[in-house]
Every structure is written in structure tokens, then in C-alpha cells.
């Protein structure tokens, strides 16, 4: 395949294009903007999805008809708001945040958005919380969004399979790591966790998957899109 002869693009243009797409196709309302402001005031890292990525999650929910969603990694609840808003009537979002301070900010943001009646926020390390969720749920999840500590991604995949059904969609964020994911000799624990996760996906006959690189206001990264057969 011939590679298109595009001009070189710098990171500012990545952000400019993201801004253009977001304003046109995924405009943030005041509640989403306020959630980001509150996260920043609390000193949280700016690891939230972009507006375009939040809209992508919402579209995945609409396209798959998902009504039971699991989010591993709440942070301040920005992506949680995008997901919860996209749920059909009667839908539920279960979200897990390890950091109690972050979870408190997320709870405030979710309540302000009027969505806490459809969100179950669990506070604690995901690997401690997930066994409790397994005991509590009576139906598998339709869509699972993994956006937490990358060294544990292999463990999160194992739990996702326990909590899924044929047809469940699993989305894992931040799998490109600025291109470092292609380095088999990386000593970075995040890179090693993502590589182990992707290797497990590739070897599992129950799964069908791809991974997409993205550029934008969040830099050079990407996500894995997985479907349980």
C-alpha cells in the first residue's frame, strides 16, 4: 500500500485538529467542562479521555446496544459522564477508582451531572473490587472500558473475560505509549503491561481484536478494540 504524501505534522496541529473535531462533533457542555476544571483543582493528572474519545465511547455504547457497562479506572469521572449519558433507559455503569480522593471528586462530578442514579462507584484497588462485583452481578457486562494502571492490564483482561459474554466489547485505552509499545526490550512497566495484555489477546481464541493509533491533544497513543466471540 502506498503511504500518502502528507506534510509533516507537529503536536500543536494534532491538538488543533482535535479541537476542531470536538467543537464540531463532540461539543462539551458546561457540566463536562466543570468536571475537568474540578479535576484540575484537585491536582489530578490530566489523564482523562479527550472529548472526541468520550464521544467515541458513547457511540460504541449506542452501536452495540450496551446497557451494562464496566469502567476500570474512574479518575475524576469525565469519561464516566460520557458513558453514563449514552446508556439506554434502565442501563447501569459500574466504575472502579483506586484513589479515594479521586473517587470523591468523581462522585461530586457525577452527582452534579445528575447521573448517580445509573452509576455504581466502587472505591478500592480494582483487583480487590472485581471479585465482589462478580458475586454481585446477575448478568454479564455488554461493554468494558479498561483505563487504569497498565502493569495490571493482563489481570484486567482476565477479569473482563470472567465478567463478559459472547458479543461483549472490551476497549483498552493508552496502548501505544508514544510508540514504545513496539519495543520488545522496554523496561517500562506500563509498556510491558500493555505488551503482555496484547499478547494475551492475540493468543486467546475467544477474542477478535485490533488496535488503533491516535494522535491529538493527548499526544501519540491509541486503543485496543476487542470483541468476545
C-alpha positions as CSV (number, residue, x, y, z in Angstrom):
1,X,0.0,0.0,0.0
2,X,1.4,3.4,-0.9
3,X,1.8,5.7,2.0
4,X,0.1,9.1,1.4
5,X,2.5,12.0,1.0
6,X,1.2,14.1,3.8
7,X,3.2,17.1,5.1
8,X,4.9,16.7,8.4
9,X,2.6,17.4,11.3
10,X,3.6,18.7,14.8
11,X,1.8,18.1,18.1
12,X,0.2,21.6,18.1
13,X,-1.6,20.7,14.8
14,X,-2.7,17.4,16.4
15,X,-4.3,19.4,19.2
16,X,-5.8,21.9,16.8
17,X,-7.4,19.1,14.8
18,X,-8.7,17.5,17.9
19,X,-10.2,20.9,19.0
20,X,-11.8,21.3,15.6
21,X,-13.4,17.8,15.7
22,X,-14.5,18.2,19.3
23,X,-16.2,21.6,18.7
24,X,-17.9,20.3,15.6
25,X,-18.8,16.7,16.5
26,X,-18.4,16.3,20.3
27,X,-19.0,19.7,21.9
28,X,-18.6,19.7,25.7
29,X,-21.4,21.2,27.8
30,X,-20.8,23.2,31.0
31,X,-21.0,20.1,33.2
32,X,-18.3,18.3,31.3
33,X,-16.1,21.4,31.3
34,X,-16.7,21.8,35.0
35,X,-15.7,18.2,35.7
36,X,-12.4,18.8,34.0
37,X,-12.0,22.1,36.0
38,X,-12.7,20.3,39.3
39,X,-10.3,17.5,38.4
40,X,-7.5,20.1,37.8
41,X,-8.3,22.0,41.0
42,X,-7.9,18.7,42.9
43,X,-4.5,18.2,41.4
44,X,-5.4,15.2,39.3
45,X,-3.2,14.1,36.4
46,X,-4.7,15.2,33.0
47,X,-5.3,11.5,32.0
48,X,-9.0,12.0,31.1
49,X,-10.1,10.9,27.6
50,X,-10.5,13.8,25.2
51,X,-14.0,15.0,24.2
52,X,-13.7,13.1,20.9
53,X,-12.7,9.9,22.7
54,X,-15.6,10.4,25.1
55,X,-18.0,10.7,22.2
56,X,-16.4,7.6,20.7
57,X,-17.2,5.6,23.8
58,X,-20.8,7.0,23.7
59,X,-21.1,5.9,20.1
60,X,-19.8,2.4,20.9
61,X,-22.5,2.1,23.5
62,X,-25.2,3.2,21.1
63,X,-23.9,1.0,18.3
64,X,-23.7,-2.1,20.4
65,X,-26.9,-1.5,22.4
66,X,-24.9,-1.9,25.6
67,X,-26.9,-1.4,28.8
68,X,-24.4,-2.9,31.3
69,X,-21.0,-1.3,31.3
70,X,-17.9,-1.7,33.4
71,X,-15.3,1.0,33.6
72,X,-11.9,0.1,35.3
73,X,-10.4,3.5,36.2
74,X,-12.8,6.3,37.0
75,X,-10.3,9.1,37.8
76,X,-12.5,12.2,38.1
77,X,-15.5,10.9,36.3
78,X,-15.1,12.7,33.0
79,X,-15.3,9.5,30.8
80,X,-17.9,8.2,33.3
81,X,-20.2,11.1,32.4
82,X,-19.9,10.4,28.7
83,X,-20.6,6.7,29.2
84,X,-23.5,7.1,31.6
85,X,-25.2,9.7,29.4
86,X,-25.1,7.2,26.5
87,X,-26.8,4.4,28.4
88,X,-30.4,3.4,27.4
89,X,-33.1,3.8,30.0
90,X,-32.5,1.2,32.8
91,X,-28.8,0.9,31.9
92,X,-26.1,0.8,34.6
93,X,-22.5,1.7,34.7
94,X,-20.2,0.1,37.3
95,X,-17.0,2.1,37.7
96,X,-13.9,1.5,39.9
97,X,-11.4,4.0,41.2
98,X,-8.5,3.1,43.5
99,X,-7.7,6.6,44.8
100,X,-10.2,7.7,47.5
101,X,-9.5,11.4,46.8
102,X,-10.1,11.0,43.1
103,X,-13.2,9.0,43.8
104,X,-14.6,11.8,46.0
105,X,-14.2,14.3,43.1
106,X,-15.7,11.8,40.6
107,X,-18.7,11.3,42.9
108,X,-19.3,15.1,43.0
109,X,-18.9,15.4,39.3
110,X,-21.3,12.5,38.6
111,X,-23.9,13.8,41.1
112,X,-23.7,17.3,39.6
113,X,-24.4,15.8,36.2
114,X,-27.5,14.1,37.6
115,X,-26.2,10.6,36.7
116,X,-25.6,9.0,40.1
117,X,-28.8,7.0,39.8
118,X,-27.3,5.0,37.0
119,X,-23.7,4.8,38.2
120,X,-22.3,2.4,40.8
121,X,-18.9,3.8,42.0
122,X,-16.6,1.4,43.8
123,X,-13.6,2.7,45.7
124,X,-10.5,0.5,46.0
125,X,-7.9,-1.4,44.0
126,X,-9.7,-2.9,41.0
127,X,-8.2,-6.4,41.7
128,X,-9.8,-6.3,45.2
129,X,-13.1,-4.9,44.0
130,X,-13.7,-7.1,40.9
131,X,-14.3,-10.3,42.9
132,X,-17.1,-8.5,44.8
133,X,-18.6,-7.3,41.6
134,X,-18.5,-10.8,40.2
135,X,-20.5,-12.0,43.2
136,X,-23.0,-9.1,43.0
137,X,-23.9,-9.1,39.3
138,X,-26.6,-11.3,37.8
139,X,-25.8,-10.6,34.1
140,X,-22.5,-10.1,32.3
141,X,-21.3,-6.8,31.1
142,X,-22.0,-5.7,27.5
143,X,-19.1,-3.3,27.3
144,X,-15.9,-3.0,29.4
145,X,-13.6,0.1,29.3
146,X,-10.1,-0.5,30.7
147,X,-8.3,2.7,31.6
148,X,-6.3,2.1,34.8
149,X,-2.8,1.1,35.8
150,X,-1.2,-0.5,32.7
151,X,1.0,-3.1,34.5
152,X,-2.2,-4.8,35.6
153,X,-3.8,-4.8,32.2
154,X,-3.3,-8.6,31.8
155,X,-5.2,-9.1,35.1
156,X,-7.9,-6.8,34.0
157,X,-8.2,-8.8,30.8
158,X,-8.7,-12.0,32.8
159,X,-11.4,-10.4,34.8
160,X,-13.0,-8.9,31.8
161,X,-13.4,-12.4,30.3
162,X,-14.9,-13.7,33.6
163,X,-17.5,-10.8,33.5
164,X,-18.3,-10.9,29.8
165,X,-20.5,-12.9,27.4
166,X,-20.2,-13.6,23.7
167,X,-20.5,-10.3,22.0
168,X,-19.1,-8.2,24.8
169,X,-16.9,-5.4,23.6
170,X,-13.7,-4.6,25.5
171,X,-11.9,-1.3,25.0
172,X,-8.4,-0.7,26.4
173,X,-7.0,2.8,26.4
174,X,-3.4,4.1,26.2
175,X,-1.9,1.1,24.4
176,X,0.6,2.9,22.1
177,X,2.6,4.6,24.8
178,X,4.1,7.2,22.4
179,X,5.3,4.3,20.2
180,X,7.1,2.5,22.9
181,X,4.7,-0.5,22.7
182,X,6.7,-1.7,19.7
183,X,9.9,-2.1,21.7
184,X,10.2,-5.6,23.0
185,X,13.2,-4.6,25.2
186,X,11.4,-1.8,27.0
187,X,11.9,-1.8,30.8
188,X,8.9,0.5,31.3
189,X,6.4,-1.4,33.5
190,X,3.5,0.3,31.6
191,X,4.8,-0.8,28.2
192,X,5.5,-4.3,29.5
193,X,1.9,-4.5,30.9
194,X,0.4,-3.4,27.6
195,X,2.5,-5.8,25.6
196,X,1.6,-8.7,27.8
197,X,-2.1,-7.7,27.6
198,X,-2.0,-7.5,23.8
199,X,-0.1,-10.8,23.6
200,X,-2.8,-12.5,25.7
201,X,-5.5,-11.0,23.4
202,X,-3.7,-12.3,20.3
203,X,-3.4,-15.8,21.7
204,X,-6.9,-16.2,23.0
205,X,-9.2,-18.0,20.5
206,X,-12.2,-16.4,22.3
207,X,-11.2,-12.9,21.2
208,X,-11.2,-10.9,18.0
209,X,-9.3,-7.6,18.1
210,X,-7.5,-4.8,16.6
211,X,-5.5,-1.8,17.9
212,X,-5.6,1.8,16.5
213,X,-3.0,4.5,16.8
214,X,-4.3,8.0,17.5
215,X,-2.8,11.5,17.7
216,X,-4.4,14.5,19.2
217,X,-4.5,16.7,22.4
218,X,-3.4,13.6,24.4
219,X,-0.3,13.1,22.2
220,X,0.5,9.9,20.4
221,X,-1.4,6.9,21.8
222,X,-4.2,4.6,20.8
223,X,-6.7,2.0,22.0
224,X,-7.3,-1.7,21.5
225,X,-10.8,-2.8,20.4
226,X,-11.7,-6.4,21.4
227,X,-14.8,-8.5,20.9
228,X,-15.6,-11.7,22.8
229,X,-16.6,-14.3,20.3
